[in-house]
């Protein structure tokens, strides 16, 4: 049983990781 809060938390975590990866890749590419 997944609650709405858990689903939102999981989605937020995935989005956060995606943003961090994009920023890291961009920072590395700039170098």
PQR file of N, CA, C, O and H, with PARSE charges and radii, in Angstrom:
ATOM      1  N   UNK A   1       0.843  -1.211   0.000 -0.4000 1.5000
ATOM      2  CA  UNK A   1       0.000   0.000   0.000 -0.0000 2.0000
ATOM      3  C   UNK A   1       0.874   1.256   0.000  0.5500 1.7000
ATOM      4  O   UNK A   1       1.586   1.534   0.965 -0.5500 1.4000
ATOM      5  N   UNK A   2       0.808   1.988  -1.073 -0.4000 1.5000
ATOM      6  CA  UNK A   2       1.598   3.226  -1.141 -0.0000 2.0000
ATOM      7  C   UNK A   2       0.677   4.424  -0.913  0.5500 1.7000
ATOM      8  O   UNK A   2      -0.373   4.550  -1.543 -0.5500 1.4000
ATOM      9  H   UNK A   2       0.230   1.762  -1.857  0.4000 1.0000
ATOM     10  N   UNK A   3       1.089   5.287  -0.012 -0.4000 1.5000
ATOM     11  CA  UNK A   3       0.278   6.481   0.244 -0.0000 2.0000
ATOM     12  C   UNK A   3       0.682   7.595  -0.709  0.5500 1.7000
ATOM     13  O   UNK A   3       1.757   7.547  -1.307 -0.5500 1.4000
ATOM     14  H   UNK A   3       1.943   5.185   0.499  0.4000 1.0000
ATOM     15  N   UNK A   4      -0.178   8.598  -0.851 -0.4000 1.5000
ATOM     16  CA  UNK A   4       0.138   9.711  -1.758 -0.0000 2.0000
ATOM     17  C   UNK A   4       1.431  10.401  -1.337  0.5500 1.7000
ATOM     18  O   UNK A   4       2.239  10.785  -2.183 -0.5500 1.4000
ATOM     19  H   UNK A   4      -1.052   8.637  -0.366  0.4000 1.0000
ATOM     20  N   UNK A   5       1.625  10.557  -0.037 -0.4000 1.5000
ATOM     21  CA  UNK A   5       2.832  11.230   0.467 -0.0000 2.0000
ATOM     22  C   UNK A   5       4.077  10.449   0.054  0.5500 1.7000
ATOM     23  O   UNK A   5       5.079  11.041  -0.345 -0.5500 1.4000
ATOM     24  H   UNK A   5       0.969  10.245   0.651  0.4000 1.0000
ATOM     25  N   UNK A   6       4.014   9.111   0.151 -0.4000 1.5000
ATOM     26  CA  UNK A   6       5.174   8.295  -0.220 -0.0000 2.0000
ATOM     27  C   UNK A   6       5.477   8.425  -1.706  0.5500 1.7000
ATOM     28  O   UNK A   6       6.635   8.536  -2.107 -0.5500 1.4000
ATOM     29  H   UNK A   6       3.199   8.630   0.475  0.4000 1.0000
ATOM     30  N   UNK A   7       4.414   8.409  -2.524 -0.4000 1.5000
ATOM     31  CA  UNK A   7       4.611   8.535  -3.974 -0.0000 2.0000
ATOM     32  C   UNK A   7       5.227   9.890  -4.306  0.5500 1.7000
ATOM     33  O   UNK A   7       6.139   9.980  -5.127 -0.5500 1.4000
ATOM     34  H   UNK A   7       3.473   8.318  -2.197  0.4000 1.0000
ATOM     35  N   UNK A   8       4.724  10.943  -3.663 -0.4000 1.5000
ATOM     36  CA  UNK A   8       5.247  12.292  -3.910 -0.0000 2.0000
ATOM     37  C   UNK A   8       6.704  12.371  -3.465  0.5500 1.7000
ATOM     38  O   UNK A   8       7.536  12.968  -4.148 -0.5500 1.4000
ATOM     39  H   UNK A   8       3.983  10.870  -2.995  0.4000 1.0000
ATOM     40  N   UNK A   9       7.006  11.769  -2.323 -0.4000 1.5000
ATOM     41  CA  UNK A   9       8.384  11.782  -1.809 -0.0000 2.0000
ATOM     42  C   UNK A   9       9.322  11.064  -2.767  0.5500 1.7000
ATOM     43  O   UNK A   9      10.426  11.536  -3.038 -0.5500 1.4000
ATOM     44  H   UNK A   9       6.329  11.284  -1.768  0.4000 1.0000
ATOM     45  N   UNK A  10       8.875   9.914  -3.279 -0.4000 1.5000
ATOM     46  CA  UNK A  10       9.704   9.146  -4.209 -0.0000 2.0000
ATOM     47  C   UNK A  10       9.931   9.951  -5.487  0.5500 1.7000
ATOM     48  O   UNK A  10      11.051  10.003  -5.995 -0.5500 1.4000
ATOM     49  H   UNK A  10       7.978   9.531  -3.059  0.4000 1.0000
ATOM     50  N   UNK A  11       8.881  10.576  -6.005 -0.4000 1.5000
ATOM     51  CA  UNK A  11       8.995  11.370  -7.230 -0.0000 2.0000
ATOM     52  C   UNK A  11       9.946  12.544  -7.003  0.5500 1.7000
ATOM     53  O   UNK A  11      10.776  12.849  -7.859 -0.5500 1.4000
ATOM     54  H   UNK A  11       7.972  10.534  -5.592  0.4000 1.0000
ATOM     55  N   UNK A  12       9.824  13.198  -5.849 -0.4000 1.5000
ATOM     56  CA  UNK A  12      10.687  14.342  -5.537 -0.0000 2.0000
ATOM     57  C   UNK A  12      12.136  13.884  -5.453  0.5500 1.7000
ATOM     58  O   UNK A  12      13.035  14.582  -5.922 -0.5500 1.4000
ATOM     59  H   UNK A  12       9.150  12.949  -5.154  0.4000 1.0000
ATOM     60  N   UNK A  13      12.371  12.714  -4.858 -0.4000 1.5000
ATOM     61  CA  UNK A  13      13.737  12.191  -4.721 -0.0000 2.0000
ATOM     62  C   UNK A  13      14.323  11.911  -6.102  0.5500 1.7000
ATOM     63  O   UNK A  13      15.473  12.256  -6.374 -0.5500 1.4000
ATOM     64  H   UNK A  13      11.641  12.147  -4.477  0.4000 1.0000
ATOM     65  N   UNK A  14      13.524  11.280  -6.981 -0.4000 1.5000
ATOM     66  CA  UNK A  14      14.007  10.967  -8.329 -0.0000 2.0000
ATOM     67  C   UNK A  14      14.317  12.255  -9.092  0.5500 1.7000
ATOM     68  O   UNK A  14      15.338  12.345  -9.774 -0.5500 1.4000
ATOM     69  H   UNK A  14      12.590  11.000  -6.760  0.4000 1.0000
ATOM     70  N   UNK A  15      13.438  13.246  -8.976 -0.4000 1.5000
ATOM     71  CA  UNK A  15      13.658  14.523  -9.667 -0.0000 2.0000
ATOM     72  C   UNK A  15      14.920  15.191  -9.132  0.5500 1.7000
ATOM     73  O   UNK A  15      15.714  15.739  -9.896 -0.5500 1.4000
ATOM     74  H   UNK A  15      12.609  13.173  -8.422  0.4000 1.0000
ATOM     75  N   UNK A  16      15.096  15.139  -7.816 -0.4000 1.5000
ATOM     76  CA  UNK A  16      16.282  15.749  -7.200 -0.0000 2.0000
ATOM     77  C   UNK A  16      17.550  15.088  -7.713  0.5500 1.7000
ATOM     78  O   UNK A  16      18.517  15.768  -8.054 -0.5500 1.4000
ATOM     79  H   UNK A  16      14.451  14.693  -7.195  0.4000 1.0000
ATOM     80  N   UNK A  17      17.546  13.758  -7.767 -0.4000 1.5000
ATOM     81  CA  UNK A  17      18.728  13.034  -8.250 -0.0000 2.0000
ATOM     82  C   UNK A  17      18.986  13.388  -9.710  0.5500 1.7000
ATOM     83  O   UNK A  17      20.134  13.581 -10.112 -0.5500 1.4000
ATOM     84  H   UNK A  17      16.760  13.205  -7.490  0.4000 1.0000
ATOM     85  N   UNK A  18      17.930  13.475 -10.498 -0.4000 1.5000
ATOM     86  CA  UNK A  18      18.080  13.807 -11.916 -0.0000 2.0000
ATOM     87  C   UNK A  18      18.698  15.187 -12.094  0.5500 1.7000
ATOM     88  O   UNK A  18      19.586  15.375 -12.926 -0.5500 1.4000
ATOM     89  H   UNK A  18      16.997  13.318 -10.172  0.4000 1.0000
ATOM     90  N   UNK A  19      18.225  16.148 -11.310 -0.4000 1.5000
ATOM     91  CA  UNK A  19      18.756  17.514 -11.395 -0.0000 2.0000
ATOM     92  C   UNK A  19      20.225  17.534 -10.982  0.5500 1.7000
ATOM     93  O   UNK A  19      21.048  18.188 -11.622 -0.5500 1.4000
ATOM     94  H   UNK A  19      17.504  15.995 -10.634  0.4000 1.0000
ATOM     95  N   UNK A  20      20.550  16.807  -9.898 -0.4000 1.5000
ATOM     96  CA  UNK A  20      21.942  16.773  -9.428 -0.0000 2.0000
ATOM     97  C   UNK A  20      22.842  16.172 -10.499  0.5500 1.7000
ATOM     98  O   UNK A  20      23.949  16.662 -10.725 -0.5500 1.4000
ATOM     99  H   UNK A  20      19.881  16.276  -9.378  0.4000 1.0000
ATOM    100  N   UNK A  21      22.378  15.116 -11.161 -0.4000 1.5000
ATOM    101  CA  UNK A  21      23.187  14.480 -12.200 -0.0000 2.0000
ATOM    102  C   UNK A  21      23.388  15.437 -13.380  0.5500 1.7000
ATOM    103  O   UNK A  21      24.487  15.530 -13.926 -0.5500 1.4000
ATOM    104  H   UNK A  21      21.479  14.718 -10.978  0.4000 1.0000
ATOM    105  N   UNK A  22      22.332  16.141 -13.769 -0.4000 1.5000
ATOM    106  CA  UNK A  22      22.438  17.088 -14.889 -0.0000 2.0000
ATOM    107  C   UNK A  22      23.421  18.207 -14.550  0.5500 1.7000
ATOM    108  O   UNK A  22      24.255  18.577 -15.377 -0.5500 1.4000
ATOM    109  H   UNK A  22      21.439  16.065 -13.327  0.4000 1.0000
ATOM    110  N   UNK A  23      23.322  18.739 -13.341 -0.4000 1.5000
ATOM    111  CA  UNK A  23      24.226  19.822 -12.917 -0.0000 2.0000
ATOM    112  C   UNK A  23      25.664  19.326 -12.883  0.5500 1.7000
ATOM    113  O   UNK A  23      26.575  20.027 -13.325 -0.5500 1.4000
ATOM    114  H   UNK A  23      22.645  18.438 -12.670  0.4000 1.0000
ATOM    115  N   UNK A  24      25.874  18.114 -12.359 -0.4000 1.5000
ATOM    116  CA  UNK A  24      27.234  17.561 -12.271 -0.0000 2.0000
ATOM    117  C   UNK A  24      27.802  17.348 -13.673  0.5500 1.7000
ATOM    118  O   UNK A  24      28.964  17.663 -13.929 -0.5500 1.4000
ATOM    119  H   UNK A  24      25.134  17.545 -12.000  0.4000 1.0000
ATOM    120  N   UNK A  25      26.983  16.814 -14.576 -0.4000 1.5000
ATOM    121  CA  UNK A  25      27.452  16.574 -15.943 -0.0000 2.0000
ATOM    122  C   UNK A  25      27.798  17.902 -16.622  0.5500 1.7000
ATOM    123  O   UNK A  25      28.802  18.001 -17.326 -0.5500 1.4000
ATOM    124  H   UNK A  25      26.039  16.559 -14.368  0.4000 1.0000
ATOM    125  N   UNK A  26      26.966  18.913 -16.406 -0.4000 1.5000
ATOM    126  CA  UNK A  26      27.222  20.224 -17.026 -0.0000 2.0000
ATOM    127  C   UNK A  26      28.499  20.830 -16.468  0.5500 1.7000
ATOM    128  O   UNK A  26      29.293  21.403 -17.214 -0.5500 1.4000
ATOM    129  H   UNK A  26      26.150  18.832 -15.834  0.4000 1.0000
ATOM    130  N   UNK A  27      28.705  20.707 -15.143 -0.4000 1.5000
ATOM    131  CA  UNK A  27      29.899  21.275 -14.512 -0.0000 2.0000
ATOM    132  C   UNK A  27      31.144  20.574 -15.041  0.5500 1.7000
ATOM    133  O   UNK A  27      32.167  21.215 -15.280 -0.5500 1.4000
ATOM    134  H   UNK A  27      28.060  20.242 -14.537  0.4000 1.0000
ATOM    135  N   UNK A  28      31.057  19.246 -15.227 -0.4000 1.5000
ATOM    136  CA  UNK A  28      32.205  18.489 -15.736 -0.0000 2.0000
ATOM    137  C   UNK A  28      32.471  18.865 -17.195  0.5500 1.7000
ATOM    138  O   UNK A  28      33.625  19.005 -17.601 -0.5500 1.4000
ATOM    139  H   UNK A  28      30.226  18.725 -15.033  0.4000 1.0000
ATOM    140  N   UNK A  29      31.405  19.028 -17.981 -0.4000 1.5000
ATOM    141  CA  UNK A  29      31.567  19.363 -19.397 -0.0000 2.0000
ATOM    142  C   UNK A  29      32.187  20.755 -19.535  0.5500 1.7000
ATOM    143  O   UNK A  29      32.950  21.007 -20.468 -0.5500 1.4000
ATOM    144  H   UNK A  29      30.468  18.914 -17.652  0.4000 1.0000
ATOM    145  N   UNK A  30      31.857  21.661 -18.603 -0.4000 1.5000
ATOM    146  CA  UNK A  30      32.417  23.016 -18.655 -0.0000 2.0000
ATOM    147  C   UNK A  30      33.932  22.961 -18.478  0.5500 1.7000
ATOM    148  O   UNK A  30      34.667  23.730 -19.098 -0.5500 1.4000
ATOM    149  H   UNK A  30      31.237  21.457 -17.846  0.4000 1.0000
ATOM    150  N   UNK A  31      34.395  22.038 -17.619 -0.4000 1.5000
ATOM    151  CA  UNK A  31      35.833  21.902 -17.400 -0.0000 2.0000
ATOM    152  C   UNK A  31      36.487  21.397 -18.688  0.5500 1.7000
ATOM    153  O   UNK A  31      37.703  21.209 -18.730 -0.5500 1.4000
ATOM    154  H   UNK A  31      33.798  21.414 -17.116  0.4000 1.0000
TER
END
